[in-house]
Amino acid sequence: MHSSKSLKIVRKFSNAAVEESYSNHLISEKRSGFHCFPIGMGICAFFQILTHLLWWTDTSFHAESQRLIGADNKEKDDSQHSLFVAVVMGMCSLGVLVVVLLLQNKKLISSPICPPVVVLIWTAMILVPISVRSDNFPLRVGLGWVMLESFLIWVTLPVKMPVAALYSGSIGICHTVLVAWKGSKQPMLVNQLLANVILLGASNLLGIMAFHFNDTRQRLAFLDTRQSLEVKDAMEEATKEQKRLLFSVLPRHLADRMAKDMEASGGGDQDGGGGGGGGFKKIYMNRHEPVSILFADIVGFTSMSAAIGSASKLVEILNDLFTTFDSLSEKHKQVRIKILGDCYYCICGAPEDNPEHAVLCVHMGLAVVEAIKVFQKRTNSNVDMRVGIHTGAVLAGVLGQRQWQFDVYSEDVTLANKMESSGRPGRVHISNKTLEFLNGQFEVEPGDGDAQEEKLRMAGIKTFFITKVLVPFVDDSVEEKKTKKGQGNDNSYGERLEAHLSLQQKNFAKSVNKVTLQFKDTDKEKAYAKVEDPSNGKSFFGLTCIVAATAAASALIISFQTVGFTSASLTIITVSVIGLWIMTGRSAFLGKMLARSVLTIVCVIVAVATNFSYLVPCFQAGSIKSRNSSALTTRQEVVKHWADLSCSYPAYFSVFLALCLFGLSIMSNTASWLKIIASALITLMGITVINLGSIHKAYSYSEIFSFPDGFDLVLESAQAGIFLLLIFALMCWLNRQLDSSSRSLFLQKHDVGRLGEQAVALRERNEALMCNIMPQHVAEHFLDKTQNHDQLYSHNYQEVGVVFASMPNFSDFYTEDAVNNQGLECLRFLNEVISDYDAILDYPKFKDNIIKIKTIGSTYMAASGLNPNNQVQPGEVLRERWRHLSLLVEFVFEMKNVLDRINKESYNQFVLRIGVNHGPVTAGVIGATKPAYDMWGNSVNVASRMESTGKAGKMQVTEECYKILRMYGYEFELRGYVSVKGKGDLLTYFLIGVGKGELSDEELEALEKQEADSVPLPPAEG
C-alpha cells in the first residue's frame, strides 16, 4: 500500500519516454470505462424524448398555462414548438444512433476521433434545442446535462488533462453565453448567471479532483505495472538462462520433471522411474530401445599431455576439442553423456526416439575423426580418434541428489565401450547390431573386434569398420536454428507493456464476481478491504466544495436564509475536520473498509440534508400560495405574487442533488454497493420532497414565474424527478466502473508483490538447480550476468584432496533380467546409495569443505580444498593447511558407515574400494554449450589409480598423503610398492582407522621440520 506522501499529485514523469508511455496507457485504460460517456448521452436523449411524449399527454397543465398566458400567443407558441420538437427529435435520434454504434463497435470506441465527435454531438443535443426555443426562459435550462457532460469528460473520457479542460470549459462557456442571450429578459438575470457559473465550476472541480485522484493512482499503478513487467522479464530471462544451462546437461523432459519435483517437494523420498521400491528415494531413470551408443577416445593424448606439462593448458585444449565435439553432437542430434578424461561419450535415440539413430551416430563418428585431423594439422600433434559404436537398450537418467549428469547404464553401454577399445585410430568401429539399422547407407568391412575383446566374443558380437558413405549426410539443424530465431520475440517494450496490461485486465475479469465485483479469492478481498487510499481524505473536500457551491447558488436563486447558511457552515467544518483526520491515517478505525464506507456515506447524507435545508422558504411559499390560489387568475398576478416570496427558482434543487451524486461517486475506498444504496436513498428523498404538496406548488408556480411566454414542456417537478432517476441510473453504472478500476489497480499491485515473491523463489530454485549441476561457487559464476560464459572457466589449485570410492562387487549385483525390471531395480538401489552419500555433504563440517565431482557407474568422486573462500594462506602451519584433507577422510568413513547401514537393511555385502591422493589440480568447466565440471592433473590420475589398484574394503593412499594424514591421528598399514600406469612403482599405505588423535605440538613440530622440504606451499594461482 502507498503512503499519503507517496500519493501526492505527480504531474509528470521526469523521463519523457515513460511519460509518453504512461499517457498512452492512461488513454487506453480510460477507454475501458468510456462506455459511461455515450450511455450518459443516451440518457440525455431519452430524457428529451420522454419529456416531449409527456408534453403531448399532459393536457391539464398545458390548458392552465394557456389560460394564464392568453389565447393570443397560442399560434406563435405552436409554430415555435413544432420547430423545437423537430430539432430535438432529430438530435436525440442522432445521439441514440451514436450510442448504439459505440457500444457495439470496440474499434470505433477506441478511435482517437471518437471522443471529440461524441462530445460535439452531446453538446449539440443540449444547446441546439435551447437555441431554437422562444426567448426569455430561465438560465437553468440544460444546466444539469451540461454539468453531467462536463463531469463525465473529466472522469471517463480517454483524453489528456488539457484536452478535457478545453472540452468542459468550451461547453460551459457556450451554454452560459447561449442562455444569457436567450434569457436576457429574465428576472434575476445576474443571479442566475452567477449561480450557473458556480454550479458549473463545482461540477468541473469535482471532475478535476476525480481526474487527479485517478491520474495519481494510475501513475503509481503504471509504475507498479512497469516494475511487474521488469520483474517478469527478469524472471523469464532467469528462467531462460536456467533452462539453457539445465537443458545443456539434462534432456528437456527430464529437466522439466526434476525442476517441477524440486519446486513441489524438493524431490523428496518419492518413488519414481519404473515403479516399485516404495521406500526408495526418487529415481529419474527410463529404459530406451533401440539406442546407438558412441565412445570416442583420443589416441596419443597421454603422450601429448606429458609433453604439454601444464594442466591448465591441457584443459584449454580439451575445452577446444570438446566444444567442437558438442557442436557436432548438436548437428547430428546426439546427446552427450559424459567426458571421461579424454574420452567423448554420446548416444542417439534417447531420450527422444529417432529412427535414424544408427545412421546419425555413424556420421557423428566420422565427423569427430575429421575434426581430430583438423586439430592434428593445427597443433602439429600426433593424436588420432578411435570410435566405437554399438546399438542396444539403455537405462537413461540421473542418479543421486547432487552434481546431476545425464547418464546411461546397461550391458550394451559396456559393449559400446569395448567397441571403442578394440577399434583402430582414425576408424569408426561398429557392431553387427548397429549395422542392422544403417539401411545400406554405408560400405563396411570386417573389424574382428571380437578377436580382441573377450566380452564382445561372449556376447556374440561381430564388428565392422565403416569404409565409405553411400548416402551423404543432410544437415537440417541450420534450418531449425533459423526457424527458432524467426520465432524470437521482437516486440518492443511498449507492445509488451500493453500486452501485459491487457493480460492483467483479463486476469481481473476472471478474479471478481461479475455482480458484486468482490474478489472470488477471500484472502484478496480481505486484503483489498484493508487498503487505505490516501485520496479518500482529500475526496471529503469535494463534499465541502459541493456544500459551499450549493449554498452560494441557493442564496442567489432561492433565498438567503439563516437555516441554510448555518447548516452549510456546520457541514463544511465537520466534513473538513473528518477529511483532515482521515488524511492523517492514525486511527485503526480506518483500516476497515466497511467503517470507512459508512463514515463516507454519513458525510454525504449530511451534505445532502444541508441542501434540503435550502428549500425551507419554498415550503412557506408553497403554503401561502395554496391559501391564496383563488386570487391568482392571470399570469401577471402569479408573477407579481411570486416575486414577493422567498423561493424564486426551486427547480435548481434537482441540480444540487445531482451535484451531490457526482461527489459521492468520487469518494474513494467506498464499496460500490454502498454508494448505490446511498444514491438510491438520495434520489428517493429528492423525488419525495419535490412532490410534497407545498414544494410541488412552489415548483408549479415557479414555472409560470420562470417562463413569461408560457413555453415549457412538462411540469418542473416531473422533469426534476425524471432527471434525478436518470442521473441515479448513470451514477450506479459509473460507481461500478470506478470500483472495478480501483480493484483492478489493487490486483495489479498485488500481482507485482506476487511476481516479486515468485522472482525470489525462482532465483532460489535456479541456484538450487545449478548447485545440483555444479559446485556452488561455479554455479554462482554462471548465474552472474556480468561474466562472459563463452570463455573457459578454470582455476588452478595447489593443495587439493581427491578421493575415488567404488563398489567393485556392484557389477556382479547388476543384472538385466525380468526380476530386476531389466536392471532398473539394481540402479534404484545404486541411486539410494549415491543419494545417501550426497546427503553426507550437507553435514555442517563437510558442507563448505567437500565437493562432489561426479559419479562413474558405482564410483563416487569427491574433492576437498576447492572452496575459494577456504583457500590456504602463505605462512599457515602444515596442520591447518591440510585440515580439509583430514575432513575428506572423515567423509569417506561416513560413506562406509552409510554403506554398512544399507547393507544391513538390504541384506547385501557391498564394500568400498577407496583411493585418496592430494596435490595440485586444475578444476573447471569444459564445453561452453554443455558445461561439465571436472578436475584434471597428475594428482587426480594417481588418486584414480589408488582406487583401481586398491583392495575391496580398503582405503589406499600414497606415501606423501600418508605423511600428511598421520599428523591427524590416523592409523596406517604399510602395503608396499604398487605398479601404477605411467608412474612406475609407488609406495602406498592402507588407512585403517583413527588412532589416539592428533599429534602433540612437539610431535607436529618435529614432523613439520622433517617434511618441510617435501610438502612446500607454492603461491596460489587462478
Residue pairs with C-beta under 8 A, 6 or more apart in sequence:
1 531
1 532
2 220
2 534
3 534
4 534
4 537
4 583
4 585
6 220
7 216
7 217
7 220
7 533
7 534
7 535
8 216
9 212
9 215
9 216
10 215
10 216
10 219
10 220
12 19
13 19
13 22
13 219
18 226
21 494
21 497
22 218
22 219
22 222
23 160
24 494
25 218
25 222
25 225
25 497
25 498
25 501
26 158
26 160
26 215
26 218
26 222
27 158
27 159
27 160
28 158
28 498
28 501
29 158
29 218
29 501
29 741
30 156
30 157
30 158
30 159
31 109
31 110
31 158
32 505
32 741
33 156
33 737
33 738
33 740
33 741
34 109
34 114
34 115
34 156
34 157
34 158
35 102
35 103
35 109
35 737
36 152
36 155
36 156
36 730
36 733
36 734
36 737
37 115
37 118
37 152
37 153
37 156
37 157
38 98
38 99
38 102
38 103
38 109
38 118
39 99
39 103
39 730
39 733
40 122
40 148
40 149
40 152
40 730
41 95
41 98
41 99
41 118
41 121
41 122
41 125
41 149
42 95
42 96
42 99
43 726
43 727
43 729
43 730
44 95
44 122
44 125
44 126
44 145
44 148
44 149
45 91
45 92
45 93
45 95
45 96
45 99
45 125
46 92
46 96
46 726
47 145
47 722
47 723
47 726
48 88
48 91
48 92
48 125
48 129
49 88
49 89
49 92
50 722
51 713
51 714
51 719
51 722
52 85
52 88
52 89
52 713
54 713
54 714
54 718
55 62
55 713
55 714
58 714
58 715
58 718
61 700
61 714
61 715
65 704
65 710
66 74
66 710
68 633
68 634
68 635
68 638
68 704
68 710
69 635
69 709
69 710
70 635
73 709
73 710
76 134
77 134
77 709
77 710
77 711
80 132
80 133
80 134
80 711
81 711
83 132
84 129
84 132
84 133
87 128
87 129
87 132
88 129
91 121
91 124
91 125
91 128
91 129
92 125
94 121
94 125
95 121
95 122
95 125
98 117
98 118
98 121
101 108
102 108
102 109
102 114
102 118
103 109
108 114
115 157
115 158
115 159
115 163
115 167
116 167
119 149
119 153
119 157
119 167
119 171
122 149
123 149
123 171
123 174
126 142
126 145
126 146
126 149
126 175
127 142
127 174
127 175
127 178
129 142
130 141
130 142
130 175
130 178
130 179
130 182
131 178
131 182
133 141
133 182
133 711
134 709
134 711
135 182
135 183
135 184
135 185
135 709
136 182
136 183
136 184
136 185
136 186
136 707
136 708
136 709
137 182
137 183
137 186
137 706
137 707
137 709
137 711
137 712
138 183
138 186
138 192
138 649
138 651
138 706
138 707
139 179
139 180
139 183
139 186
139 189
139 192
139 193
139 195
139 196
140 179
140 192
140 195
140 196
140 557
140 649
140 651
140 652
140 655
141 179
141 183
142 175
142 179
143 175
143 179
143 196
143 199
143 200
143 655
144 654
144 655
144 658
144 723
144 727
146 171
146 172
146 175
146 200
147 199
147 200
147 203
147 655
147 658
147 659
147 662
148 203
148 658
148 662
148 727
148 730
149 168
149 171
150 168
150 171
150 172
150 200
150 203
150 204
150 207
151 203
151 204
151 206
151 207
151 210
151 662
152 207
152 734
153 159
153 164
153 167
153 168
153 171
153 207
154 164
154 168
154 204
154 206
154 207
154 208
154 210
154 211
155 207
155 210
155 211
155 214
155 665
155 666
155 734
155 738
156 734
156 737
157 164
157 167
159 167
161 211
161 215
164 207
164 211
168 204
168 207
169 204
172 197
172 200
172 204
175 196
175 200
176 193
176 196
176 197
176 200
179 196
180 189
180 193
183 189
183 192
185 708
186 192
186 706
187 643
187 648
187 705
188 556
188 557
188 648
188 649
191 556
191 557
191 648
192 556
192 557
192 649
194 553
194 556
195 552
195 553
195 556
195 557
195 652
198 549
198 552
198 553
198 556
199 549
199 550
199 553
199 652
199 655
199 656
199 659
201 549
202 545
202 546
202 549
202 550
202 659
203 659
203 662
205 542
205 545
206 542
206 545
206 546
206 659
206 662
206 663
206 666
207 662
209 538
209 539
209 541
209 542
209 666
210 665
210 666
213 535
213 538
213 539
213 666
213 668
214 741
216 535
217 533
217 535
217 742
217 745
218 745
221 745
221 748
221 749
224 748
224 749
224 752
225 497
225 500
225 501
225 504
225 748
225 752
226 497
227 752
228 500
228 748
228 751
228 752
228 755
229 496
229 497
229 500
231 752
231 755
231 756
231 759
232 500
232 755
233 496
234 759
235 755
235 758
235 759
235 762
238 759
238 762
238 763
238 766
239 762
239 766
241 766
241 783
242 762
242 765
242 766
242 769
242 770
243 255
245 770
245 773
245 782
245 931
246 255
246 259
246 769
246 773
247 255
248 929
248 930
248 931
249 255
249 404
249 405
249 406
249 773
249 930
249 931
249 932
250 258
250 398
250 404
250 406
251 335
251 351
251 352
251 406
253 351
254 284
254 351
254 397
254 398
254 406
257 284
258 267
258 284
258 398
258 404
258 769
259 765
259 769
261 267
261 268
261 270
261 282
262 765
262 768
262 769
263 765
267 281
267 282
267 401
268 281
268 282
269 279
269 280
269 281
269 282
270 281
270 282
271 277
271 278
271 280
271 282
272 282
272 283
272 284
272 285
273 282
273 283
273 284
273 285
273 286
273 397
273 824
273 828
274 285
274 286
274 287
274 821
274 824
275 821
276 821
276 825
276 828
277 283
277 825
277 828
280 828
280 829
280 831
280 832
281 401
281 831
281 832
281 835
283 397
283 399
283 827
283 828
283 831
284 397
284 398
285 395
285 396
285 397
285 398
285 399
285 824
285 827
285 828
285 831
286 351
286 395
286 396
286 397
287 393
287 394
287 395
287 396
287 822
287 824
288 349
288 350
288 351
288 353
288 393
288 394
288 395
288 396
289 392
289 393
289 394
290 349
290 357
290 358
290 391
290 392
290 393
290 437
291 347
291 348
291 349
291 350
291 357
291 391
291 392
291 393
291 394
291 396
291 408
291 412
292 347
292 348
292 349
292 357
292 358
292 360
292 361
292 389
292 390
292 391
292 434
292 437
293 346
293 347
293 361
293 389
293 390
293 391
293 392
293 394
293 408
293 412
293 413
293 416
294 334
294 345
294 346
294 347
294 348
294 361
294 364
294 365
294 387
294 388
294 389
294 416
295 343
295 344
295 345
295 387
295 388
295 389
295 416
295 417
295 419
295 420
296 325
296 343
296 344
296 345
296 365
296 368
296 385
296 386
296 387
296 388
296 420
297 342
297 343
297 344
297 385
297 386
297 420
297 421
298 321
298 342
298 343
298 372
298 383
298 384
298 385
299 383
299 384
299 385
299 386
299 425
300 381
300 382
300 383
300 384
300 425
301 342
301 383
302 342
302 982
303 382
304 317
304 381
304 382
304 383
305 314
308 314
308 317
311 796
311 920
311 921
311 922
311 936
311 937
311 938
312 794
312 796
312 922
312 1021
312 1022
314 922
314 936
315 792
315 794
315 922
315 924
315 926
315 936
316 792
316 794
317 379
318 339
318 342
318 926
318 936
319 792
319 794
319 924
319 926
319 927
319 928
320 375
321 371
321 372
321 375
322 339
322 344
322 926
322 927
323 926
323 927
323 928
323 929
324 371
324 375
325 336
325 344
325 368
325 371
326 336
326 927
326 928
326 929
326 930
327 929
328 334
328 364
328 367
328 368
328 371
329 335
329 336
329 346
329 364
329 930
330 477
330 929
331 367
331 475
331 477
332 348
332 360
332 361
332 363
332 364
332 367
332 473
333 348
333 354
333 360
333 477
334 346
334 347
334 348
334 360
334 361
334 364
335 346
335 347
335 348
335 350
335 351
335 406
336 344
336 345
336 346
336 927
336 930
337 345
337 346
337 347
337 405
337 406
337 407
337 408
338 345
338 405
338 407
338 854
338 856
338 932
339 345
339 926
339 927
339 932
339 934
340 856
343 420
344 368
346 364
347 361
347 394
347 396
347 408
348 354
348 357
348 358
348 360
348 361
348 364
349 357
350 394
350 396
350 408
351 396
354 360
357 391
357 437
358 389
358 391
358 434
358 436
358 437
358 438
359 437
359 438
359 439
359 441
359 471
361 389
361 391
361 434
362 389
362 428
362 430
362 434
362 438
362 442
362 466
363 469
363 473
365 387
365 389
365 428
365 466
366 428
366 466
366 469
368 385
368 387
369 385
369 387
369 426
369 427
369 428
371 385
372 383
372 384
372 385
373 426
375 381
375 383
376 382
376 383
376 384
384 425
384 426
385 425
385 426
386 420
386 421
386 423
386 424
386 425
386 426
386 427
386 429
387 420
387 423
387 427
387 428
387 429
388 416
388 417
388 418
388 419
388 420
388 421
388 422
388 423
388 429
388 430
388 449
389 416
389 419
389 428
389 429
389 430
389 431
389 434
390 412
390 415
390 416
390 419
390 430
390 431
390 433
390 434
390 461
391 412
391 431
391 433
391 434
391 436
391 437
392 410
392 411
392 412
392 415
392 416
392 433
393 410
393 412
393 816
393 822
394 408
394 409
394 410
394 412
394 413
395 408
395 409
395 410
395 822
395 823
395 824
395 827
396 406
396 407
396 408
396 409
397 406
397 407
398 404
398 405
398 406
398 407
399 407
399 827
399 830
399 831
399 834
399 835
399 855
400 831
400 834
400 835
400 837
400 838
400 855
401 772
401 834
401 835
401 838
401 839
402 771
402 772
402 838
402 841
402 852
403 772
403 773
403 774
403 775
403 852
403 853
403 854
403 855
403 933
404 772
404 773
405 773
405 854
405 855
405 932
407 855
409 814
409 823
409 827
409 857
410 816
410 823
411 459
411 816
414 455
415 431
415 455
415 456
415 459
415 461
416 431
418 449
418 453
418 455
418 456
419 429
419 430
419 431
419 449
419 456
419 461
419 463
420 429
421 453
422 429
422 447
422 449
422 450
422 452
422 453
422 456
422 463
423 429
423 447
423 449
423 465
424 465
427 465
427 466
428 465
428 466
429 447
429 449
429 463
429 464
429 465
430 438
430 444
430 447
430 463
430 464
430 465
430 466
431 449
431 456
431 461
431 462
431 463
431 464
432 461
432 462
432 463
432 464
433 461
435 444
435 464
440 470
441 469
441 470
441 471
442 466
442 467
442 468
442 469
442 470
442 471
443 466
443 467
443 468
443 470
444 464
444 465
444 466
444 467
445 464
445 465
445 467
446 462
446 463
446 464
446 465
447 463
447 464
447 465
448 463
449 456
449 461
449 463
450 456
450 457
450 461
450 462
450 463
451 457
456 463
489 496
491 499
504 744
504 747
504 748
504 751
505 744
507 747
507 751
508 740
508 743
508 744
508 747
511 519
511 520
511 521
511 524
511 747
512 518
512 519
512 520
512 740
512 743
513 519
513 520
516 673
517 672
517 736
517 739
517 740
517 743
518 525
519 525
519 528
519 743
519 747
524 747
524 750
527 746
527 750
528 593
528 743
528 746
529 592
529 593
529 594
530 591
530 592
530 593
531 593
531 669
531 746
532 585
532 590
532 591
532 596
532 669
533 668
533 669
533 742
534 583
534 585
535 668
536 582
536 596
536 600
536 667
536 668
536 669
536 670
537 579
537 580
537 581
537 582
537 583
537 584
537 585
538 579
538 583
539 579
539 666
539 667
539 668
540 575
540 576
540 578
540 579
540 582
540 600
540 603
540 667
541 575
541 576
541 579
542 663
542 666
542 667
543 571
543 575
543 579
543 603
543 604
543 607
543 663
544 571
544 572
544 575
544 576
544 579
545 663
546 607
546 659
546 660
546 662
546 663
547 568
547 571
547 572
547 575
547 607
547 610
547 611
548 568
548 572
549 659
550 568
550 610
550 611
550 614
550 656
550 659
551 564
551 565
551 568
551 610
551 614
553 652
553 656
554 560
554 564
554 611
554 614
554 652
554 656
555 564
555 565
557 648
557 649
557 652
558 614
558 615
558 617
558 618
558 646
558 647
558 648
558 649
558 650
558 652
558 653
559 617
559 646
559 647
559 648
561 616
561 617
561 646
563 613
563 616
564 610
564 613
564 614
564 616
567 609
567 610
567 613
568 610
568 613
571 606
571 607
571 610
574 603
574 606
575 603
575 606
575 607
578 599
578 603
581 587
582 590
582 596
589 595
589 596
590 596
593 669
593 670
593 671
594 671
596 669
596 670
597 669
597 670
597 671
597 674
598 674
600 667
600 669
600 670
601 670
601 674
601 675
601 677
601 678
604 660
604 663
604 664
604 667
604 678
604 682
605 678
605 681
605 682
607 660
607 663
608 657
608 660
608 682
608 685
611 653
611 656
611 657
611 660
612 685
612 689
614 653
614 656
615 647
615 650
615 653
615 689
615 695
617 645
617 646
617 647
618 647
618 650
618 694
618 695
618 698
619 692
619 694
619 695
619 698
620 645
620 646
620 647
620 694
621 642
621 645
621 646
621 647
621 694
621 698
622 647
622 693
622 694
622 695
622 696
622 697
622 698
623 694
623 697
624 645
625 632
625 641
625 642
625 645
625 697
625 698
625 701
626 693
626 694
626 697
628 641
631 637
631 641
632 638
632 641
632 701
635 704
635 708
635 710
638 701
638 704
638 705
639 704
639 705
639 708
642 648
642 701
642 702
642 704
642 705
643 705
647 698
647 702
648 702
648 705
649 702
649 706
650 695
650 698
650 699
650 702
650 716
651 699
651 702
651 703
651 706
651 716
651 719
651 720
653 686
653 689
653 690
653 720
654 686
654 690
654 719
654 720
654 723
654 724
657 682
657 683
657 686
657 724
658 723
658 724
658 727
660 682
661 679
661 682
661 683
661 727
661 728
661 731
662 731
664 675
664 678
664 679
664 682
664 731
664 735
665 675
665 731
665 734
665 735
665 738
666 738
667 675
668 742
671 739
672 735
672 736
672 738
672 739
675 731
675 735
675 739
676 732
676 735
676 736
679 728
679 731
679 732
679 735
680 728
682 728
683 724
683 725
683 727
683 728
686 720
686 724
687 720
687 721
687 724
687 725
689 695
690 696
690 699
690 717
690 720
690 721
691 717
691 721
695 717
696 717
699 715
699 716
699 717
699 720
700 715
700 716
700 717
702 716
703 712
703 715
703 716
704 710
706 712
706 716
713 719
766 783
767 776
767 779
767 780
767 783
770 779
770 782
770 783
771 779
773 779
773 931
773 933
774 782
774 925
774 931
774 933
775 851
775 866
775 933
777 866
777 867
777 868
777 869
778 793
778 925
778 933
781 787
781 793
782 789
782 793
782 925
782 931
789 928
790 928
792 924
792 925
792 926
792 928
793 924
793 925
793 931
794 922
794 923
794 924
794 925
794 1022
795 868
795 922
795 923
795 924
795 1021
795 1022
796 920
796 921
796 922
796 1020
796 1021
796 1022
797 865
797 866
797 871
797 920
797 921
797 922
797 923
797 1020
797 1021
797 1022
798 872
798 920
798 1017
798 1018
798 1019
798 1020
798 1021
799 865
799 872
799 881
799 882
799 918
799 919
799 920
799 1017
800 863
800 864
800 865
800 866
800 918
800 919
800 920
800 921
800 923
800 935
800 939
801 863
801 864
801 865
801 882
801 884
801 885
801 888
801 916
801 917
801 918
802 861
802 862
802 863
802 916
802 917
802 918
802 921
802 935
802 939
802 940
802 943
803 861
803 862
803 863
803 888
803 891
803 892
803 914
803 915
803 916
803 943
804 859
804 860
804 861
804 914
804 915
804 943
804 944
804 946
804 947
804 948
805 859
805 860
805 861
805 862
805 892
805 895
805 912
805 913
805 914
805 915
805 947
806 857
806 858
806 859
806 860
806 912
806 913
806 914
806 947
807 833
807 858
807 859
807 899
807 910
807 911
807 912
807 913
808 911
808 913
808 952
809 909
809 910
809 911
809 952
810 830
810 857
810 858
810 910
811 858
813 826
813 829
813 908
813 910
814 823
814 826
814 827
815 823
815 826
816 822
816 823
819 825
820 826
829 906
830 858
832 902
833 858
833 898
833 899
833 902
833 910
834 855
834 860
836 898
836 902
837 852
837 860
837 895
837 898
838 852
840 846
840 891
840 894
840 895
840 898
841 847
841 850
841 851
841 852
841 891
843 894
845 887
845 890
846 887
846 890
846 891
846 894
848 867
848 869
848 870
849 864
849 867
849 870
849 884
849 887
849 888
850 862
850 863
850 864
850 884
850 887
850 888
850 891
851 862
851 863
851 864
851 866
851 867
852 860
852 861
852 862
853 861
853 862
853 863
853 933
853 934
853 935
854 861
854 933
854 934
855 861
859 947
860 895
862 888
862 891
863 888
863 921
863 923
863 935
864 884
864 885
864 887
864 888
864 891
865 871
865 872
865 884
865 885
866 923
870 884
871 1020
872 880
872 881
872 1017
872 1020
874 1017
874 1019
876 1017
877 1004
877 1008
878 964
878 967
878 1004
878 1007
878 1008
878 1011
878 1015
879 967
879 968
879 998
879 1004
881 1017
882 918
882 964
882 965
883 968
885 918
885 961
885 964
885 965
886 965
886 968
886 970
888 916
889 916
889 955
889 965
889 968
889 970
889 991
892 912
892 914
892 916
892 955
893 994
895 912
896 912
899 910
899 911
899 912
902 908
902 910
903 909
903 910
911 952
911 953
912 952
912 953
912 955
913 947
913 950
913 951
913 952
913 953
913 954
914 946
914 947
914 950
914 954
914 955
914 956
915 943
915 944
915 945
915 946
915 947
915 948
915 949
915 950
915 955
915 956
915 957
916 943
916 946
916 955
916 956
916 957
916 961
916 991
917 939
917 940
917 942
917 943
917 946
917 957
917 958
917 961
918 939
918 960
918 961
918 964
919 937
919 938
919 939
919 942
919 960
920 937
920 938
920 939
920 1018
921 935
921 936
921 937
921 939
921 940
922 935
922 936
922 937
922 1022
923 933
923 934
923 935
923 936
924 933
924 934
925 931
925 932
925 933
925 934
926 932
926 934
941 982
941 983
942 958
942 980
942 983
942 986
945 980
945 981
945 983
946 956
946 957
946 958
946 988
947 956
949 956
949 978
949 979
949 980
949 988
950 956
951 990
954 990
955 990
955 991
955 992
956 975
956 978
956 988
956 989
956 990
956 991
957 965
957 972
957 988
957 989
957 990
957 991
958 986
958 987
958 988
958 989
959 986
959 987
959 988
959 989
960 1014
960 1015
961 989
962 972
962 989
962 991
963 1007
963 1011
963 1014
963 1015
964 1011
964 1015
965 972
965 991
966 972
966 999
966 1007
967 998
967 999
967 1003
967 1004
967 1007
968 998
968 999
969 994
969 995
969 996
969 997
969 998
969 999
970 991
970 993
970 994
970 995
971 991
971 992
971 993
971 994
971 995
972 989
972 990
972 991
972 992
973 989
973 990
973 992
974 989
975 988
975 989
975 990
976 987
976 988
977 985
977 986
977 987
977 988
978 985
978 986
978 987
978 988
979 985
980 986
998 1004
999 1007
